[in-house]
């Protein structure tokens, strides 16, 4: 059997890769409350795993991000409004995304974050954020009953969405030119974070098709689309494996795939013990079906972004390799931020270009655990090796 055939056979595996336990995995699983099979795997694909486990075990390391909804407000204006309410926001790599650092203005001078004293000009206003913060403090505008970031009037009006930075980076990698008339597919849309982000990239132009298979999740999706003033989106209660039945071809496809959610254990500690190896198998098989369906409805030269909030290679690199093995017009393009994707895992060998995919680790990037791959459909005649 050729090396390529072996690689293809390996990446069609329908079982999770397990590692034998040892004294280290036993001690770490007991210390942090995980199933030992999970710790044994983490030791083999998460860099600096002991630092990772210690980091996510500390609630103080949780990071909260908000994305300004530019359909309703300028990010700078939103930042100014929330600062005057007592929130402290920190800029990120994306202009429309801020980290909520603290809600205690009296902690300002003890914070590692300081407002930039450089004047910023937007909408014909010159404002120095340092002066703004001083004004708030000097006038004793401090509210010990400051609302949570999810219950402000600005949130209810749809001025921002609470969304992790890693998720926002995934949408950014779709390379949507502002206000373009593109057709975009969101294959697993609820509760609407990425859909609403795509809508603001398009400035409510073009068309978004938002698919959600779970009818119980449709209400949250429709609510957030309405709250965020999205008007260019059609919502379908549809299993995304069947998206080809719509008869639409798309310029962009986003597949934020259903997964085991290893990357959000810090926010949901029940996942330390609620997952079984079989869950990896179930998710990986579904993800393969979804990525094939999404690529089939992608236009020539179109761009697809695949993401998960999981560290598991079976849900990430294995799925991408499966697509590459079955479509010779699928090309991995580089994701700009994050740590390199894996090019091998135990006995699995992936394409050398797999390092162009990116992984996000809480202890390195201050985000959820996340994976992003960007795939271009190179030319018109797709030669698929599977039905």
C-alpha atoms as one frame of an Amber mdcrd trajectory, in Angstrom:
protein
   0.000   0.000   0.000   1.341   3.445  -0.921   2.116   6.077   1.687  -0.772
   8.240   0.438  -3.143   5.285   0.613  -2.006   4.545   4.164  -2.545   8.178
   5.098  -6.020   8.128   3.607  -6.853   4.884   5.400  -5.597   6.276   8.700
  -7.627   9.465   8.385 -10.801   7.525   7.684 -10.531   6.035  11.162 -13.776
   5.892  13.076 -12.333   5.466  16.532 -10.476   7.815  18.904  -6.764   7.456
  19.522  -6.170   6.411  23.124  -2.926   6.355  25.075  -1.960   4.149  28.009
  -2.083   5.855  31.361   0.956   6.395  33.565   1.760   7.818  36.963   1.665
  11.392  35.639  -1.722  11.050  33.976  -3.092   9.338  37.074  -1.884  12.111
  39.389  -3.077  14.925  37.117  -6.504  13.390  36.606  -6.923  13.040  40.361
  -5.654  16.552  41.068  -7.861  18.339  38.511 -10.864  16.009  38.420 -10.679
  14.631  34.865 -11.130  11.168  33.463  -7.652   9.730  33.039  -8.113   8.877
  29.331  -8.584  12.593  28.647  -5.443  13.575  30.541  -3.444  10.888  28.712
  -4.525  12.413  25.418  -3.866  16.007  26.538  -0.301  15.007  27.398   0.177
  14.047  23.741  -1.265  17.029  21.855  -1.489  20.068  24.130   1.794  21.956
  24.552   2.896  22.452  28.159  -0.050  20.366  29.415   0.627  20.852  33.119
   0.640  24.627  32.647  -2.574  24.296  30.641  -4.351  22.308  33.375  -3.219
  24.713  36.079  -4.263  27.721  33.988  -7.815  26.602  33.224  -8.309  25.445
  36.817  -8.050  29.075  37.965 -11.276  31.038  37.497  -9.295  34.275  37.459
  -7.941  33.242  34.066 -11.370  33.366  32.433 -11.513  36.012  29.693 -14.655
  37.781  28.511 -14.837  39.450  25.102 -17.472  41.530  23.378 -17.811  42.257
  19.666 -19.199  45.645  18.678 -22.067  45.339  16.233 -21.132  47.822  13.526
 -24.617  47.550  12.027 -25.786  49.642  14.988 -22.801  51.435  16.513 -19.184
  52.379  15.885 -16.783  50.334  18.073 -15.146  53.499  19.373 -18.500  54.997
  20.412 -19.470  51.750  22.154 -16.174  51.657  24.021 -16.687  55.233  25.193
 -20.225  54.503  26.398 -19.248  51.419  28.363 -16.270  53.156  29.952 -18.529
  55.906  31.264 -20.725  53.215  32.826 -17.757  51.836  34.741 -16.593  49.000
  32.501 -12.942  48.740  31.579 -12.246  47.509  28.061  -9.018  46.407  26.467
  -8.311  46.504  22.742  -7.612  43.235  20.937  -6.172  42.240  17.572  -9.568
  42.889  15.969 -10.871  46.464  15.863 -14.449  45.479  16.697 -13.566  43.168
  19.618 -12.769  44.250  23.169 -11.826  42.316  26.259 -13.845  43.185  29.353
 -11.024  43.511  31.840 -12.911  44.583  34.977 -16.009  46.445  36.064 -14.349
  48.165  39.030 -13.071  51.647  38.211 -11.425  51.916  41.607  -9.177  49.031
  40.526  -7.959  51.012  37.539  -4.584  52.049  38.911  -3.883  48.500  40.103
  -4.709  46.996  36.718  -2.077  45.834  34.257  -4.078  47.631  31.584  -3.803
  51.372  30.987  -5.725  53.465  28.496  -3.645  54.788  25.623  -3.082  58.519
  26.057  -2.873  58.991  22.314  -5.827  60.950  20.924  -8.038  59.043  18.544
 -10.111  60.679  15.834 -13.340  59.006  14.725 -16.606  60.585  13.660 -15.012
  64.052  13.956 -14.338  63.568  17.679 -10.961  63.859  19.411 -11.010  61.958
  22.669  -8.226  60.914  24.945  -9.261  57.774  26.771  -7.033  58.660  29.718
  -8.885  61.947  30.160 -12.193  60.137  29.863 -11.238  57.667  32.575 -10.001
  60.511  34.820 -13.281  62.382  34.317 -15.259  59.345  35.373 -13.102  58.853
  38.461 -12.950  62.563  39.443 -16.731  62.833  39.310 -17.018  59.697  41.420
 -19.062  57.896  38.776 -18.711  54.551  40.434 -21.607  52.155  40.716 -21.120
  49.189  43.035 -24.221  47.657  41.425 -22.868  47.843  37.901 -24.856  45.427
  35.709 -23.289  42.362  34.186 -21.945  42.823  30.682 -24.888  40.765  29.420
 -27.597  42.957  30.919 -26.751  46.512  29.875 -29.093  48.585  27.756 -26.412
  48.535  25.054 -26.480  44.751  25.004 -30.264  44.587  24.871 -30.247  47.073
  21.978 -27.864  44.838  20.059 -24.865  47.154  20.188 -22.587  44.236  20.993
 -22.427  40.469  21.213 -20.623  38.530  23.949 -18.321  36.288  21.946 -14.901
  34.779  22.425 -12.047  36.297  20.467 -11.247  32.947  18.840 -14.751  32.747
  17.349 -14.403  36.255  15.956 -11.072  35.325  14.367 -12.797  32.417  12.595
 -15.252  34.821  10.923 -12.439  37.239  10.141 -10.655  34.452   8.245 -13.588
  34.246   5.809 -12.054  37.330   4.174 -15.381  39.023   3.527 -14.872  42.419
   1.868 -16.986  45.033   3.624 -20.470  45.458   2.180 -19.909  42.979  -0.664
 -22.830  41.206  -2.330 -21.743  37.670  -1.392 -23.668  34.493  -0.643 -22.502
  33.031   2.692 -23.507  29.772   4.365 -23.375  29.302   8.135 -23.819  25.562
   8.589 -24.352  25.420  12.376 -25.686  28.860  13.131 -27.348  28.922  16.582
 -27.184  30.914  18.760 -26.081  33.396  16.117 -22.732  34.839  17.177 -20.927
  34.091  13.946 -24.003  34.723  11.785 -24.430  38.232  13.172 -20.699  38.854
  12.760 -20.890  37.807   9.103 -23.881  40.133   8.636 -21.932  43.123   9.881
 -19.022  42.217   7.624 -21.477  42.282   4.724 -23.131  45.448   6.078 -26.455
  43.611   5.668 -25.830  43.186   1.936 -25.645  39.893   0.053 -27.281  36.760
   1.460 -26.621  34.618   4.508 -28.174  31.171   4.766 -28.153  30.111   8.415
 -28.815  26.417   9.024 -29.714  24.968  12.401 -30.746  21.340  12.794 -32.011
  21.581  16.380 -35.464  23.219  16.483 -34.993  24.053  20.173 -32.083  26.331
  19.268 -33.900  28.279  16.567 -35.449  30.771  18.983 -32.040  31.955  20.245
 -30.809  32.317  16.671 -33.829  34.322  15.523 -33.731  36.461  18.676 -30.079
  37.406  18.195 -30.554  38.136  14.503 -33.390  40.492  15.431 -31.523  42.058
  18.377 -28.512  42.759  16.191 -30.572  44.254  13.331 -29.643  41.571  10.787
 -31.816  41.771   7.667 -29.970  39.718   5.041 -30.363  36.227   6.545 -32.625
  33.275   5.783 -32.925  30.713   8.594 -33.494  27.038   7.834 -34.313  24.305
  10.320 -32.189  21.881   8.321 -29.543  19.248   8.876 -26.537  20.751   7.144
 -25.629  17.438   5.535 -28.665  18.157   3.342 -27.721  21.732   2.427 -27.167
  20.714  -1.198 -30.931  20.298  -1.498 -31.320  24.080  -1.348 -29.733  24.371
  -4.803 -27.575  27.362  -3.814 -23.849  27.825  -4.368 -21.931  29.987  -1.925
 -18.944  32.341  -2.079 -18.126  31.596   1.557 -18.957  28.680   3.844 -18.506
  28.657   7.604 -18.661  25.335   9.414 -18.292  25.838  13.148 -18.848  22.153
  13.660 -20.646  20.477  16.561 -17.910  18.954  18.720 -17.002  17.558  22.120
 -16.158  21.090  23.351 -12.861  20.199  25.041 -11.829  23.817  24.538 -14.454
  25.264  26.887 -13.904  23.050  29.919 -12.793  26.194  31.741 -16.363  27.522
  31.364 -18.143  24.181  31.790 -16.283  21.935  34.221 -18.879  19.175  33.837
 -17.112  18.271  30.602 -14.177  16.932  32.628 -16.163  13.763  33.258 -19.228
  13.885  31.010 -17.428  12.796  27.830 -16.608   9.262  26.673 -14.243   8.135
  23.884 -17.294   7.235  21.810 -18.289  10.924  21.740 -15.135  11.642  19.754
 -16.094   8.971  17.232 -19.640  10.292  16.869 -18.525  13.909  16.446 -15.728
  13.104  13.995 -18.028  11.113  11.728 -20.624  13.900  11.707 -17.949  16.523
  11.055 -16.710  14.602   8.010 -20.223  14.505   6.569 -20.696  18.208   7.217
 -17.409  19.330   5.709 -18.072  17.322   2.546 -21.566  18.820   2.257 -20.208
  22.334   2.779 -17.417  21.952   0.250 -19.871  20.599  -2.333 -21.918  23.820
  -2.245 -18.872  26.104  -2.337 -18.347  28.032  -5.571 -15.079  27.672  -7.531
 -12.432  29.921  -5.916 -14.715  30.177  -2.870 -13.446  30.003   0.700 -14.475
  27.685   3.505 -13.593  28.084   7.181 -13.847  25.043   9.437 -13.638  25.513
  13.201 -14.288  23.703  16.473 -13.898  24.482  20.163 -12.027  21.208  20.623
  -8.377  20.204  20.906  -8.990  16.660  19.633  -7.131  15.889  16.381  -9.965
  13.526  15.379 -12.246  16.570  15.241  -9.732  18.877  13.613  -6.750  17.798
  11.509  -8.239  14.354  10.791 -11.381  15.989   9.364  -9.383  18.381   7.198
  -7.180  15.556   5.922 -10.337  13.593   5.082 -11.530  16.481   2.913  -8.161
  16.812   1.181  -8.001  13.084   0.484 -11.370  13.164  -1.235 -11.204  16.440
  -3.182  -8.173  17.308  -5.257  -9.295  20.941  -5.602  -9.259  21.609  -1.843
  -6.269  23.709  -0.754  -5.391  24.741   2.783  -4.683  28.455   3.042  -2.832
  29.957   6.019  -4.734  31.207   9.050  -2.978  34.318  10.323  -3.216  33.889
  14.103  -2.722  31.031  16.542  -0.322  28.097  16.974   0.390  25.732  14.093
  -1.884  22.770  13.482  -0.510  19.263  13.972   1.230  17.526  11.065   1.151
  14.160  12.848  -0.601  12.484  15.737   0.545   9.103  17.010   0.569   6.952
  13.836  -1.377   9.507  11.757   0.500  11.608   9.219  -1.122  14.720   7.766
  -0.214  16.915   4.818   2.698  19.263   5.484   0.338  22.187   4.872  -1.638
  21.225   7.971   0.635  23.581   9.894  -1.236  26.399   8.085  -4.284  25.535
  10.204  -4.220  27.062  13.671  -4.897  26.013  17.219  -5.735  28.320  20.108
  -4.800  27.366  23.659  -6.152  29.208  26.748  -2.750  29.332  28.439  -1.076
  30.776  25.325  -3.742  32.958  23.701  -6.178  33.954  26.493  -9.092  32.492
  24.506 -11.197  29.372  24.492  -9.508  26.289  23.128 -10.171  26.478  19.397
  -9.183  25.206  15.960  -9.457  27.053  12.628  -8.764  25.798   9.113  -9.218
  27.783   5.891  -9.784  25.888   2.635  -9.963  27.297  -0.890 -11.766  25.524
  -3.743  -9.145  25.928  -6.439 -10.979  25.410  -9.730 -14.336  24.572 -11.272
 -14.209  20.833 -11.878 -14.229  19.177  -8.487 -12.914  15.615  -8.794 -14.373
  13.985  -5.728 -13.335  10.497  -4.718 -16.514   9.904  -2.738 -20.208  10.383
  -3.359
